[in-house]
Amino acid sequence: MEISSISENLYRIYKNSKELVTDYRSNILWMNLYQGLNILTSLVLSVAFARLTSQSFYGQYIFVLSIVSFVSLISMPGVRTTIFRSVSQGNDSFYIDATKFSVQWSLLGIPLLIALGIYFYTVKSPAIGSSLIVASIFFPLRYALQNWKNFFKAKGRFSNFALYESSISISKTFLIIGLLITQSQSLLIILTVYFSVSALLNTYYFSKSLNFLSREGSEIKWKSESYEYTLLNFTSRSFSNIDRILIGLFLPFSQVAIYNIAMKVSDTLFKFVKSSIEAILPGFFKEEYSFSKFYAIFLLLFLIPITLYPLVEYPILFLYTDKYVDSVFFAQLYLFAVPFYFLASVSTQGLVKEKLSREANKARISSIIVFIILSFLLIPDLGILGGVIASLIYYPIQILFSTYYLRKNQII
């Protein structure tokens, strides 16, 4: 009887997973094609840094990108969540106004980055300081005009998104590798190219997105929603960057490089999971299937860490050399975050779908507070291991809070 029950449950898991994949096969294909190219370019770039520069130099590069990414919260990225949900439902009338709103807020990032640049130039590293000042020049175009990405995905034009975004990744990769070969220790030149290419291509692709505007839909309170969703973005940006920033502040920059390589394996898997979620979200928002079907995929995803745990050592050492042998154990440990990342993401989207943005914010803010406290406590004493432990704990806590609010509002 027990064997029969287990078989039935396994078949139900398989059937639910197959339904989602079949219904959105084309979208998932384009999104995973994009992620494949994005991962490949990111991998090639990281290998180039690892083999052509010192760990300290690579750590400084990651440190600057983490600071600028965290500061980009000032551009109100939450407006992109509003764009995605509303455009998916047929309302794109506010798209241009929403982008102007992002640009206006992003202007505040210019003096902030200049101030940070002056501080780091005088206190810690002239190279980091000057790089932050240069980043401020391209900041509004680099971040505020990224709205085209969510617009194309919400319109179901995943091919446009995949091709345009891939062109940005490929362009940056080839140019930076060329500079690493000729100017391998010039952090300022490398980051100038990184930010300028992103800014110029974002501007061009945003202009292309205007050709697909229908200007249909009723008036919505997109500004208030954007503030709330930016708070959601605060938690994800904090999680993605604070650990690297703290390691750079408390430990040598070489440790930032080792940590980044360790997290790269799971971050790569996260990208595939995220792109697959985004591909099926329009259908989820249109009530084409229920939240409960995601539990089946959550269980299946545990096969990833179990399978990859004994194997991950070999590609790390092959690609990055023995110089990054310390990254292996941390990479193996963090693999177990993958299934929890998936369920945490869809739980948050479940709250967003029901317009429970406050509840989603409460869940993620509570989780990020725990993460930040743990990071501050553990990184100075345990180093990289402290950052990995804090990161592993973040997703299960977020799931618990999100599930509480979903159940409280009788959604699941």
ROFI-891879 format. One record per residue (C-alpha): x, y, z. Coordinates in pm, whole numbers, padded with zeros to 5 digits, always signed. Example, Ala and Ser with C-alpha at 12.3 -4.5 7.8 and 13.67 -1.06 7.14 Angstrom:
<recs>
+01230-00450+00780
+01367-00106+00714
</recs>
This chain:
<recs>
+00000+00000+00000
+00282+00239+00091
+00470+00155-00231
+00156+00225-00433
+00106+00560-00259
+00467+00662-00323
+00434+00567-00689
+00119+00773-00725
+00286+01076-00565
+00591+01046-00789
+00369+01020-01097
+00174+01328-00989
+00501+01521-00942
+00614+01416-01290
+00277+01503-01449
+00256+01850-01290
+00614+01933-01391
+00555+01810-01748
+00241+02024-01787
+00426+02345-01700
+00722+02269-01924
+00506+02166-02221
+00274+02469-02203
+00562+02717-02203
+00823+02522-02395
+00909+02802-02642
+00943+03067-02371
+01156+02839-02157
+01373+02755-02458
+01449+03121-02533
+01508+03205-02168
+01741+02913-02118
+01919+02991-02445
+01980+03340-02312
+02093+03206-01976
+02321+02958-02147
+02495+03236-02341
+02497+03461-02034
+02649+03188-01822
+02904+03106-02092
+03019+03468-02123
+03028+03507-01745
+03227+03184-01716
+03475+03285-01985
+03520+03625-01823
+03577+03482-01476
+03829+03230-01613
+04011+03511-01789
+04031+03710-01466
+04144+03403-01270
+04418+03309-01517
+04535+03653-01632
+04519+03855-01309
+04581+03812-00939
+04312+03712-00690
+04339+04058-00536
+04271+04230-00870
+03972+04006-00946
+03844+04066-00594
+03858+04442-00645
+03664+04407-00971
+03389+04208-00797
+03391+04450-00503
+03325+04754-00726
+03047+04577-00919
+02883+04476-00590
+02887+04833-00457
+02744+04980-00780
+02478+04708-00801
+02371+04779-00443
+02359+05155-00505
+02139+05089-00813
+01848+05041-00575
+01816+05418-00585
+01691+05391-00946
+01369+05232-00816
+01405+04891-00986
+01071+04788-00837
+00904+04966-01127
+01017+04675-01346
+00809+04432-01139
+00505+04655-01191
+00582+04667-01564
+00613+04291-01585
+00290+04215-01403
+00078+04487-01564
+00206+04444-01920
+00152+04067-01884
-00211+04153-01812
-00240+04384-02115
-00165+04725-01962
+00141+04910-02096
+00004+05267-02088
+00242+05379-01815
+00567+05230-01956
+00728+05557-02069
+00629+05746-01754
+00762+05462-01542
+01099+05478-01720
+01120+05856-01673
+01049+05793-01306
+01343+05551-01288
+01578+05793-01463
+01489+06077-01228
+01559+05867-00921
+01880+05726-01067
+02027+06076-01093
+02068+06064-00715
+02312+05779-00763
+02565+06007-00933
+02665+06214-00626
+02640+05905-00404
+02887+05709-00617
+03118+06011-00641
+03117+06042-00260
+03191+05671-00219
+03463+05699-00481
+03635+05983-00298
+03617+05787+00027
+03770+05470-00115
+04029+05669-00310
+04160+05834+00004
+04112+05553+00257
+04137+05211+00090
+04226+05196-00280
+04273+05469-00545
+04181+05218-00819
+03849+05134-00655
+03777+05499-00581
+03839+05620-00936
+03637+05329-01078
+03335+05424-00866
+03358+05783-00984
+03363+05671-01349
+03066+05438-01284
+02864+05741-01170
+02885+05890-01522
+02704+05596-01682
+02485+05509-01384
+02141+05641-01499
+02160+05485-01846
+02312+05162-01713
+02033+05093-01463
+01726+05313-01519
+01681+05209-01883
+01676+04836-01810
+01296+04845-01812
+01298+04710-02168
+01393+04367-02034
+01077+04318-01831
+00869+04483-02102
+00973+04232-02369
+00929+03935-02134
+00583+04052-02030
+00486+04097-02396
+00587+03735-02452
+00866+03846-02685
+01127+03625-02522
+01327+03602-02843
+01383+03980-02844
+01486+03978-02482
+01721+03682-02524
+01894+03819-02834
+01933+04175-02705
+02051+04077-02358
+02293+03823-02501
+02446+04086-02728
+02526+04300-02422
+02694+04011-02243
+02895+03905-02547
+03009+04261-02626
+03130+04324-02272
+03307+03990-02252
+03508+04028-02572
+03609+04384-02496
+03711+04316-02136
+03911+04005-02225
+04092+04210-02488
+04177+04466-02222
+04288+04198-01977
+04537+04078-02233
+04674+04424-02307
+04602+04617-01984
+04561+04338-01729
+04611+04557-01420
+04404+04861-01525
+04087+04832-01318
+03972+05179-01422
+03988+05110-01796
+03817+04770-01764
+03527+04904-01558
+03489+05207-01785
+03430+04971-02077
+03195+04753-01867
+02966+05040-01768
+02981+05235-02096
+02889+04937-02316
+02599+04845-02087
+02472+05204-02079
+02483+05256-02456
+02319+04925-02547
+02050+04963-02279
+01962+05300-02428
+01938+05153-02777
+01724+04854-02676
+01492+05072-02471
+01428+05278-02782
+01355+04955-02972
+01098+04851-02711
+00891+05164-02784
+00797+05013-03119
+00588+04750-02939
+00387+04987-02721
+00011+04960-02757
-00060+05229-02493
-00362+05028-02380
-00488+04972-02029
-00647+05159-01743
-00478+05392-01497
-00303+05207-01215
-00117+05318-00903
+00216+05217-01049
+00425+05461-00842
+00311+05333-00505
+00354+04975-00627
+00701+05057-00756
+00812+05185-00416
+00686+04867-00253
+00849+04641-00512
+01175+04834-00480
+01170+04733-00118
+01147+04376-00245
+01446+04446-00468
+01632+04584-00169
+01629+04241-00013
+01750+04061-00327
+02018+04322-00402
+02131+04313-00040
+02155+03936-00051
+02349+03938-00379
+02598+04206-00280
+02633+04263+00095
+02826+03941+00153
+03085+04034-00110
+03104+04392+00019
+03154+04277+00379
+03420+04025+00277
+03598+04305+00089
+03579+04532+00393
+03680+04277+00659
+03912+04046+00462
+04176+04078+00187
+04036+04129-00165
+04172+03787-00262
+03904+03636-00039
+03634+03815-00240
+03765+03636-00549
+03768+03294-00380
+03416+03349-00244
+03285+03466-00581
+03414+03156-00759
+03263+02934-00488
+02921+03094-00527
+02937+03103-00906
+02833+02738-00948
+02504+02780-00763
+02453+03131-00900
+02472+02976-01248
+02202+02726-01155
+01996+03008-01003
+01998+03182-01340
+01848+02880-01514
+01587+02844-01241
+01504+03214-01255
+01468+03220-01634
+01237+02917-01625
+01023+03081-01357
+00998+03402-01561
+00896+03205-01866
+00592+03057-01693
+00499+03356-01475
+00267+03520-01733
+00054+03204-01725
+00068+03197-01346
-00053+03559-01330
-00337+03473-01570
-00457+03195-01336
-00375+02920-01588
-00237+02698-01313
-00218+02692-00933
+00067+02756-00692
+00058+02398-00563
+00212+02266-00886
+00542+02432-00795
+00595+02197-00500
+00662+01911-00740
+00946+02100-00906
+01087+02197-00565
+01125+01830-00471
+01280+01737-00805
+01541+02011-00772
+01705+01832-00479
+01854+01601-00740
+02084+01887-00844
+02294+01919-00525
+02293+01544-00468
+02424+01480-00819
+02671+01766-00844
+02825+01753-00495
+03100+01499-00584
+03154+01645-00932
+03187+02020-00880
+03552+02001-00772
+03677+01903-01117
+03546+02193-01329
+03656+02448-01067
+04014+02323-01060
+04024+02273-01437
+03894+02621-01519
+04041+02829-01239
+04354+02622-01155
+04475+02512-00811
+04488+02879-00713
+04115+02848-00635
+04118+02510-00459
+03978+02682-00148
+03658+02754-00342
+03565+02388-00385
+03421+02305-00042
+03218+02626-00026
+03079+02558-00374
+02974+02206-00272
+02803+02333+00040
+02610+02609-00134
+02463+02374-00396
+02191+02285-00144
+02051+02636-00176
+01918+02566-00529
+01578+02404-00447
+01515+02657-00170
+01595+02942-00408
+01326+02812-00644
+01054+02783-00381
+01144+03118-00224
+01117+03287-00565
+00779+03142-00658
+00644+03207-00306
+00728+03573-00346
+00570+03581-00693
+00260+03421-00544
+00228+03717-00309
+00298+03964-00593
+00031+03798-00808
-00229+03852-00537
-00111+04215-00491
+00014+04135-00142
+00330+04339-00188
+00337+04447+00176
+00330+04089+00291
+00601+04001+00038
+00810+04288+00172
+00762+04176+00530
+00870+03823+00443
+01181+03927+00255
+01280+04209+00491
+01258+03974+00788
+01473+03724+00600
+01731+03980+00490
+01761+04119+00842
+01854+03771+00962
+02100+03738+00671
+02268+04074+00738
+02299+04010+01111
+02448+03665+01048
+02687+03806+00786
+02813+04077+01021
+02859+03823+01300
+03004+03532+01103
+03222+03682+00827
+03477+03856+01055
+03529+03533+01256
+03467+03254+01002
+03561+03437+00684
+03414+03290+00366
+03241+03007+00555
+03044+03266+00749
+02914+03416+00427
+02812+03076+00291
+02628+02981+00612
+02439+03311+00619
+02344+03269+00252
+02223+02910+00302
+01993+03013+00585
+01836+03302+00394
+01613+03108+00152
+01448+02864+00398
+01365+03156+00627
+01213+03348+00337
+01003+03044+00243
+00869+03017+00597
+00761+03382+00609
+00611+03378+00257
+00423+03055+00323
+00282+03205+00643
+00132+03500+00453
+00007+03282+00168
-00175+03060+00415
-00298+03355+00621
-00466+03497+00309
-00599+03153+00212
-00406+03143-00116
-00265+02797-00048
</recs>
